[in-house]
C-alpha cells in the first residue's frame, strides 16, 4: 500500500470506459467513488447521463495524461476500441471482473502500459487504487 498523503487524487486522471448512467451498474458506482475520493475522472459510455455531476461522454475524446483506464466493457466488445485505448496511452489499464482480455493485455504491455486484473471497488475500499 502506498502513502496516499504524498499523492493528491486530483492529480490522478482516470478514464472509466464503459461507464453507465444506471446506478445499479458497477461502472456507475466505481465512477461515483472515484469522484467522491477526488480523482479527476472521465466517464465514457454509450448512453448519455451524469455521475456525480460529471457528464458521461459518448464519443472518443482525446484525453491527455491518463494515469488509469478502468475497463467495464466485455472482451467481445473491446476490439473496435483497441486503437482508442492504446492512443490514450494510460500508465495502467485495470481489467475489472468480466473484462479480462489476453489480446488487449498483450497489446497494452507491448505499448509499455501496465495492466492489472482487479476490481476498482476493492482497490478503492482497501486504499490500494494508487
Backbone as JSON Lines, residues from 0, in Angstrom:
{"i":0,"aa":"X","n":[0.84,-1.17,0.0],"ca":[0.0,0.0,0.0],"c":[0.89,1.24,0.0]}
{"i":1,"aa":"X","n":[0.56,2.19,-0.86],"ca":[1.33,3.42,-0.95],"c":[0.8,4.46,0.02]}
{"i":2,"aa":"X","n":[1.62,5.45,0.29],"ca":[1.24,6.53,1.19],"c":[0.44,7.56,0.41]}
{"i":3,"aa":"X","n":[-0.88,7.56,0.57],"ca":[-1.74,8.47,-0.17],"c":[-1.51,9.93,0.18]}
{"i":4,"aa":"X","n":[-0.93,10.21,1.34],"ca":[-0.71,11.59,1.72],"c":[0.26,12.27,0.76]}
{"i":5,"aa":"X","n":[1.04,11.5,0.05],"ca":[2.01,12.04,-0.89],"c":[1.35,12.3,-2.25]}
{"i":6,"aa":"X","n":[0.28,11.58,-2.57],"ca":[-0.37,11.68,-3.87],"c":[-1.72,12.38,-3.71]}
{"i":7,"aa":"X","n":[-1.9,13.47,-4.43],"ca":[-3.18,14.18,-4.44],"c":[-4.06,13.53,-5.5]}
{"i":8,"aa":"X","n":[-5.19,12.91,-5.11],"ca":[-6.05,12.24,-6.1],"c":[-6.46,13.16,-7.25]}
{"i":9,"aa":"X","n":[-6.58,14.45,-7.0],"ca":[-6.99,15.38,-8.05],"c":[-5.99,15.43,-9.19]}
{"i":10,"aa":"X","n":[-4.77,14.97,-8.95],"ca":[-3.74,14.96,-10.0],"c":[-3.72,13.63,-10.75]}
{"i":11,"aa":"X","n":[-4.59,12.71,-10.37],"ca":[-4.64,11.39,-10.99],"c":[-5.85,11.31,-11.92]}
{"i":12,"aa":"X","n":[-5.59,11.3,-13.22],"ca":[-6.66,11.27,-14.22],"c":[-7.04,9.83,-14.51]}
{"i":13,"aa":"X","n":[-8.35,9.54,-14.38],"ca":[-8.87,8.18,-14.56],"c":[-9.98,8.21,-15.6]}
{"i":14,"aa":"X","n":[-9.85,7.36,-16.62],"ca":[-10.9,7.18,-17.62],"c":[-11.65,5.91,-17.26]}
{"i":15,"aa":"X","n":[-12.96,6.03,-17.12],"ca":[-13.81,4.86,-16.88],"c":[-14.49,4.55,-18.22]}
{"i":16,"aa":"X","n":[-14.0,3.52,-18.89],"ca":[-14.51,3.15,-20.21],"c":[-15.58,2.07,-20.03]}
{"i":17,"aa":"X","n":[-16.8,2.44,-20.42],"ca":[-17.95,1.56,-20.2],"c":[-18.82,2.08,-19.08]}
{"i":18,"aa":"X","n":[-18.68,3.37,-18.78],"ca":[-19.48,3.99,-17.72],"c":[-20.96,3.99,-18.1]}
{"i":19,"aa":"X","n":[-21.79,3.77,-17.1],"ca":[-23.24,3.71,-17.31],"c":[-23.94,4.71,-16.39]}
{"i":20,"aa":"X","n":[-25.01,5.36,-16.89],"ca":[-25.79,6.25,-16.03],"c":[-26.74,5.48,-15.11]}
{"i":21,"aa":"X","n":[-26.75,4.16,-15.21],"ca":[-27.63,3.32,-14.4],"c":[-26.99,3.07,-13.03]}
{"i":22,"aa":"X","n":[-27.58,3.58,-11.94],"ca":[-26.99,3.44,-10.61],"c":[-26.79,2.0,-10.15]}
{"i":23,"aa":"X","n":[-27.45,1.04,-10.79],"ca":[-27.28,-0.35,-10.39],"c":[-26.06,-1.01,-11.04]}
{"i":24,"aa":"X","n":[-25.39,-0.3,-11.94],"ca":[-24.22,-0.85,-12.63],"c":[-22.94,-0.56,-11.83]}
{"i":25,"aa":"X","n":[-22.03,-1.51,-11.85],"ca":[-20.77,-1.36,-11.12],"c":[-19.97,-0.19,-11.66]}
{"i":26,"aa":"X","n":[-20.02,0.05,-12.96],"ca":[-19.26,1.16,-13.54],"c":[-19.76,2.51,-12.99]}
{"i":27,"aa":"X","n":[-21.06,2.6,-12.73],"ca":[-21.62,3.81,-12.11],"c":[-21.03,4.0,-10.72]}
{"i":28,"aa":"X","n":[-21.06,2.93,-9.92],"ca":[-20.57,3.02,-8.54],"c":[-19.08,3.3,-8.51]}
{"i":29,"aa":"X","n":[-18.31,2.69,-9.4],"ca":[-16.86,2.94,-9.44],"c":[-16.59,4.4,-9.79]}
{"i":30,"aa":"X","n":[-17.3,4.93,-10.78],"ca":[-17.13,6.33,-11.16],"c":[-17.5,7.24,-10.01]}
{"i":31,"aa":"X","n":[-18.6,6.92,-9.35],"ca":[-19.07,7.73,-8.21],"c":[-18.02,7.76,-7.1]}
{"i":32,"aa":"X","n":[-17.48,6.61,-6.76],"ca":[-16.48,6.55,-5.68],"c":[-15.18,7.24,-6.07]}
{"i":33,"aa":"X","n":[-14.77,7.09,-7.32],"ca":[-13.56,7.79,-7.78],"c":[-13.75,9.3,-7.64]}
{"i":34,"aa":"X","n":[-14.91,9.79,-8.08],"ca":[-15.2,11.23,-7.99],"c":[-15.26,11.68,-6.53]}
{"i":35,"aa":"X","n":[-15.92,10.9,-5.68],"ca":[-16.03,11.26,-4.27],"c":[-14.67,11.3,-3.58]}
{"i":36,"aa":"X","n":[-13.75,10.45,-4.03],"ca":[-12.42,10.44,-3.43],"c":[-11.49,11.47,-4.06]}
{"i":37,"aa":"X","n":[-12.03,12.25,-5.0],"ca":[-11.28,13.38,-5.53],"c":[-10.47,13.12,-6.78]}
{"i":38,"aa":"X","n":[-10.62,11.96,-7.4],"ca":[-9.88,11.68,-8.63],"c":[-10.45,12.49,-9.78]}
{"i":39,"aa":"X","n":[-9.62,12.8,-10.76],"ca":[-10.0,13.51,-11.96],"c":[-10.56,12.47,-12.93]}
{"i":40,"aa":"X","n":[-11.86,12.23,-12.88],"ca":[-12.46,11.09,-13.56],"c":[-13.23,11.51,-14.82]}
{"i":41,"aa":"X","n":[-13.05,10.7,-15.87],"ca":[-13.7,10.92,-17.15],"c":[-14.52,9.68,-17.51]}
{"i":42,"aa":"X","n":[-15.83,9.68,-17.27],"ca":[-16.65,8.54,-17.67],"c":[-16.97,8.58,-19.16]}
{"i":43,"aa":"X","n":[-16.77,7.44,-19.82],"ca":[-17.09,7.3,-21.24],"c":[-17.98,6.08,-21.39]}
{"i":44,"aa":"X","n":[-19.11,6.25,-22.07],"ca":[-20.05,5.15,-22.25],"c":[-20.84,5.3,-23.53]}
{"i":45,"aa":"X","n":[-21.9,4.53,-23.64],"ca":[-22.73,4.58,-24.85],"c":[-24.04,5.34,-24.63]}
{"i":46,"aa":"X","n":[-24.38,5.63,-23.36],"ca":[-25.62,6.34,-23.06],"c":[-25.32,7.66,-22.36]}
{"i":47,"aa":"X","n":[-26.03,8.69,-22.77],"ca":[-25.91,9.99,-22.11],"c":[-26.36,9.89,-20.67]}
{"i":48,"aa":"X","n":[-25.81,10.74,-19.85],"ca":[-26.18,10.82,-18.45],"c":[-25.07,11.47,-17.67]}
{"i":49,"aa":"X","n":[-25.22,11.48,-16.36],"ca":[-24.19,12.04,-15.49],"c":[-23.99,11.12,-14.29]}
{"i":50,"aa":"X","n":[-22.81,11.22,-13.73],"ca":[-22.47,10.51,-12.49],"c":[-21.76,11.52,-11.61]}
{"i":51,"aa":"X","n":[-22.32,11.78,-10.44],"ca":[-21.76,12.79,-9.53],"c":[-21.6,14.13,-10.23]}
{"i":52,"aa":"X","n":[-22.53,14.45,-11.13],"ca":[-22.49,15.72,-11.86],"c":[-21.53,15.74,-13.02]}
{"i":53,"aa":"X","n":[-20.85,14.64,-13.28],"ca":[-19.89,14.56,-14.39],"c":[-20.6,13.94,-15.59]}
{"i":54,"aa":"X","n":[-20.62,14.66,-16.72],"ca":[-21.29,14.1,-17.89],"c":[-20.56,12.87,-18.43]}
{"i":55,"aa":"X","n":[-21.34,11.87,-18.83],"ca":[-20.77,10.7,-19.49],"c":[-20.57,11.05,-20.96]}
{"i":56,"aa":"X","n":[-19.34,10.93,-21.42],"ca":[-19.04,11.18,-22.83],"c":[-19.43,9.96,-23.64]}
{"i":57,"aa":"X","n":[-20.0,10.17,-24.81],"ca":[-20.39,9.06,-25.67],"c":[-19.54,9.01,-26.94]}
{"i":58,"aa":"X","n":[-18.54,9.86,-26.99],"ca":[-17.61,9.85,-28.12],"c":[-16.28,9.26,-27.65]}
{"i":59,"aa":"X","n":[-15.24,9.48,-28.41],"ca":[-13.91,9.03,-28.03],"c":[-13.01,10.26,-27.87]}
{"i":60,"aa":"X","n":[-13.18,10.97,-26.77],"ca":[-12.43,12.21,-26.59],"c":[-10.93,11.95,-26.43]}
{"i":61,"aa":"X","n":[-10.16,12.9,-26.91],"ca":[-8.71,12.85,-26.68],"c":[-8.46,13.36,-25.28]}
{"i":62,"aa":"X","n":[-7.94,12.51,-24.45],"ca":[-7.66,12.87,-23.06],"c":[-6.17,12.64,-22.85]}
{"i":63,"aa":"X","n":[-5.51,13.63,-22.32],"ca":[-4.06,13.51,-22.11],"c":[-3.76,13.18,-20.65]}
{"i":64,"aa":"X","n":[-2.56,12.72,-20.43],"ca":[-2.05,12.44,-19.09],"c":[-2.95,11.48,-18.3]}
{"i":65,"aa":"X","n":[-3.41,10.42,-18.96],"ca":[-4.26,9.43,-18.3],"c":[-3.39,8.52,-17.45]}
{"i":66,"aa":"X","n":[-3.69,8.49,-16.17],"ca":[-2.98,7.58,-15.28],"c":[-3.55,6.18,-15.41]}
{"i":67,"aa":"X","n":[-4.88,6.05,-15.25],"ca":[-5.53,4.75,-15.25],"c":[-6.73,4.75,-16.17]}
{"i":68,"aa":"X","n":[-6.84,3.71,-16.98],"ca":[-8.04,3.44,-17.73],"c":[-8.68,2.23,-17.08]}
{"i":69,"aa":"X","n":[-9.87,2.43,-16.55],"ca":[-10.6,1.36,-15.88],"c":[-11.65,0.83,-16.83]}
{"i":70,"aa":"X","n":[-11.55,-0.44,-17.16],"ca":[-12.36,-1.03,-18.22],"c":[-13.59,-1.74,-17.67]}
{"i":71,"aa":"X","n":[-14.76,-1.4,-18.25],"ca":[-16.04,-2.02,-17.91],"c":[-16.77,-2.44,-19.19]}
{"i":72,"aa":"X","n":[-16.03,-2.95,-20.16],"ca":[-16.6,-3.42,-21.41],"c":[-16.14,-4.86,-21.61]}
{"i":73,"aa":"X","n":[-17.07,-5.75,-21.9],"ca":[-16.73,-7.16,-22.08],"c":[-15.74,-7.36,-23.22]}
{"i":74,"aa":"X","n":[-14.94,-8.41,-23.14],"ca":[-13.9,-8.64,-24.14],"c":[-14.43,-8.75,-25.57]}
{"i":75,"aa":"X","n":[-15.64,-9.25,-25.74],"ca":[-16.21,-9.38,-27.08],"c":[-16.47,-8.03,-27.73]}
{"i":76,"aa":"X","n":[-16.61,-6.97,-26.94],"ca":[-16.87,-5.62,-27.46],"c":[-15.64,-4.71,-27.45]}
{"i":77,"aa":"X","n":[-14.52,-5.22,-27.03],"ca":[-13.32,-4.4,-26.92],"c":[-12.54,-4.16,-28.22]}
{"i":78,"aa":"X","n":[-12.47,-5.15,-29.15],"ca":[-11.61,-4.96,-30.33],"c":[-11.79,-3.65,-31.09]}
{"i":79,"aa":"X","n":[-13.02,-3.15,-31.32],"ca":[-13.13,-1.86,-32.02],"c":[-12.53,-0.68,-31.23]}
{"i":80,"aa":"X","n":[-12.27,-0.89,-29.94],"ca":[-11.75,0.19,-29.09],"c":[-10.25,0.09,-28.84]}
{"i":81,"aa":"X","n":[-9.61,-0.95,-29.34],"ca":[-8.18,-1.14,-29.1],"c":[-7.37,0.1,-29.46]}
{"i":82,"aa":"X","n":[-7.57,0.62,-30.68],"ca":[-6.78,1.77,-31.12],"c":[-7.01,2.98,-30.21]}
{"i":83,"aa":"X","n":[-8.26,3.2,-29.84],"ca":[-8.57,4.32,-28.96],"c":[-7.9,4.15,-27.59]}
{"i":84,"aa":"X","n":[-8.04,2.98,-27.02],"ca":[-7.45,2.7,-25.71],"c":[-5.94,2.91,-25.74]}
{"i":85,"aa":"X","n":[-5.3,2.36,-26.74],"ca":[-3.83,2.48,-26.84],"c":[-3.41,3.91,-27.13]}
{"i":86,"aa":"X","n":[-4.21,4.66,-27.9],"ca":[-3.89,6.06,-28.21],"c":[-3.96,6.95,-26.97]}
{"i":87,"aa":"X","n":[-4.77,6.58,-25.99],"ca":[-4.82,7.34,-24.73],"c":[-3.52,7.16,-23.94]}
{"i":88,"aa":"X","n":[-2.84,6.1,-24.21],"ca":[-1.59,5.71,-23.55],"c":[-1.63,5.94,-22.03]}
{"i":89,"aa":"X","n":[-2.58,5.25,-21.39],"ca":[-2.61,5.36,-19.93],"c":[-1.39,4.69,-19.32]}
{"i":90,"aa":"X","n":[-1.06,5.06,-18.12],"ca":[0.02,4.37,-17.42],"c":[-0.4,2.95,-17.08]}
{"i":91,"aa":"X","n":[-1.72,2.76,-16.85],"ca":[-2.21,1.46,-16.41],"c":[-3.63,1.25,-16.92]}
{"i":92,"aa":"X","n":[-3.93,-0.02,-17.23],"ca":[-5.3,-0.43,-17.55],"c":[-5.73,-1.42,-16.47]}
{"i":93,"aa":"X","n":[-6.86,-1.15,-15.85],"ca":[-7.44,-2.09,-14.91],"c":[-8.55,-2.83,-15.64]}
{"i":94,"aa":"X","n":[-8.39,-4.14,-15.74],"ca":[-9.42,-5.01,-16.3],"c":[-10.29,-5.45,-15.12]}
{"i":95,"aa":"X","n":[-11.45,-4.84,-15.0],"ca":[-12.37,-5.22,-13.93],"c":[-12.97,-6.59,-14.22]}
{"i":96,"aa":"X","n":[-13.5,-7.28,-13.2],"ca":[-14.05,-8.62,-13.41],"c":[-15.01,-8.66,-14.6]}
{"i":97,"aa":"X","n":[-14.8,-9.64,-15.46],"ca":[-15.62,-9.81,-16.65],"c":[-15.08,-9.12,-17.88]}
{"i":98,"aa":"X","n":[-14.0,-8.35,-17.72],"ca":[-13.41,-7.64,-18.87],"c":[-12.05,-8.2,-19.27]}
{"i":99,"aa":"X","n":[-11.62,-9.24,-18.61],"ca":[-10.29,-9.81,-18.85],"c":[-10.15,-10.18,-20.33]}
{"i":100,"aa":"X","n":[-9.01,-9.8,-20.91],"ca":[-8.78,-9.99,-22.34],"c":[-7.28,-10.1,-22.58]}
{"i":101,"aa":"X","n":[-6.81,-11.3,-22.83],"ca":[-5.38,-11.53,-23.03],"c":[-4.84,-10.76,-24.22]}
{"i":102,"aa":"X","n":[-5.61,-10.7,-25.3],"ca":[-5.15,-9.99,-26.51],"c":[-4.88,-8.51,-26.21]}
{"i":103,"aa":"X","n":[-5.84,-7.83,-25.58],"ca":[-5.65,-6.42,-25.25],"c":[-4.56,-6.25,-24.21]}
{"i":104,"aa":"X","n":[-4.49,-7.15,-23.27],"ca":[-3.45,-7.09,-22.24],"c":[-2.06,-7.12,-22.88]}
{"i":105,"aa":"X","n":[-1.85,-8.02,-23.83],"ca":[-0.55,-8.12,-24.51],"c":[-0.28,-6.9,-25.38]}
{"i":106,"aa":"X","n":[-1.29,-6.4,-26.08],"ca":[-1.11,-5.19,-26.89],"c":[-0.71,-4.01,-26.0]}
{"i":107,"aa":"X","n":[-1.38,-3.89,-24.86],"ca":[-1.07,-2.79,-23.94],"c":[0.35,-2.92,-23.39]}
{"i":108,"aa":"X","n":[0.7,-4.11,-22.95],"ca":[2.04,-4.32,-22.38],"c":[3.12,-4.07,-23.43]}
{"i":109,"aa":"X","n":[2.86,-4.46,-24.69],"ca":[3.82,-4.18,-25.77],"c":[3.98,-2.68,-25.99]}
{"i":110,"aa":"X","n":[2.94,-1.91,-25.66],"ca":[2.97,-0.45,-25.8],"c":[3.51,0.22,-24.54]}
{"i":111,"aa":"X","n":[3.96,-0.58,-23.56],"ca":[4.53,-0.01,-22.34],"c":[3.51,0.37,-21.3]}
{"i":112,"aa":"X","n":[2.3,-0.18,-21.4],"ca":[1.23,0.14,-20.47],"c":[1.11,-1.0,-19.45]}
{"i":113,"aa":"X","n":[1.12,-0.65,-18.19],"ca":[0.93,-1.64,-17.13],"c":[-0.52,-2.13,-17.17]}
{"i":114,"aa":"X","n":[-0.71,-3.42,-16.92],"ca":[-2.07,-3.96,-16.87],"c":[-2.29,-4.67,-15.55]}
{"i":115,"aa":"X","n":[-3.56,-4.7,-15.15],"ca":[-3.9,-5.32,-13.88],"c":[-5.31,-5.89,-13.96]}
{"i":116,"aa":"X","n":[-5.46,-7.15,-13.57],"ca":[-6.78,-7.74,-13.41],"c":[-7.17,-7.48,-11.96]}
{"i":117,"aa":"X","n":[-8.13,-6.58,-11.78],"ca":[-8.5,-6.17,-10.42],"c":[-9.89,-5.56,-10.45]}
{"i":118,"aa":"X","n":[-10.38,-5.22,-9.29],"ca":[-11.68,-4.57,-9.14],"c":[-11.48,-3.18,-8.55]}
{"i":119,"aa":"X","n":[-11.93,-2.17,-9.29],"ca":[-11.81,-0.8,-8.8],"c":[-12.39,-0.64,-7.4]}
{"i":120,"aa":"X","n":[-13.57,-1.21,-7.18],"ca":[-14.23,-1.02,-5.89],"c":[-13.4,-1.58,-4.75]}
{"i":121,"aa":"X","n":[-12.78,-2.73,-4.96],"ca":[-11.92,-3.32,-3.93],"c":[-10.68,-2.46,-3.74]}
{"i":122,"aa":"X","n":[-10.06,-2.04,-4.84],"ca":[-8.86,-1.21,-4.72],"c":[-9.15,0.09,-3.98]}
{"i":123,"aa":"X","n":[-10.3,0.71,-4.28],"ca":[-10.66,1.95,-3.59],"c":[-10.98,1.71,-2.12]}
{"i":124,"aa":"X","n":[-11.71,0.64,-1.84],"ca":[-12.12,0.35,-0.46],"c":[-10.94,-0.02,0.43]}
{"i":125,"aa":"X","n":[-9.89,-0.57,-0.17],"ca":[-8.73,-1.01,0.61],"c":[-7.55,-0.05,0.48]}
{"i":126,"aa":"X","n":[-7.81,1.14,-0.06],"ca":[-6.79,2.18,-0.18],"c":[-5.59,1.7,-1.01]}
{"i":127,"aa":"X","n":[-5.87,0.93,-2.07],"ca":[-4.8,0.43,-2.93],"c":[-4.93,0.91,-4.37]}
{"i":128,"aa":"X","n":[-5.83,1.85,-4.64],"ca":[-6.03,2.29,-6.03],"c":[-4.76,2.93,-6.58]}
{"i":129,"aa":"X","n":[-4.13,3.76,-5.78],"ca":[-2.86,4.4,-6.19],"c":[-1.8,4.04,-5.19]}
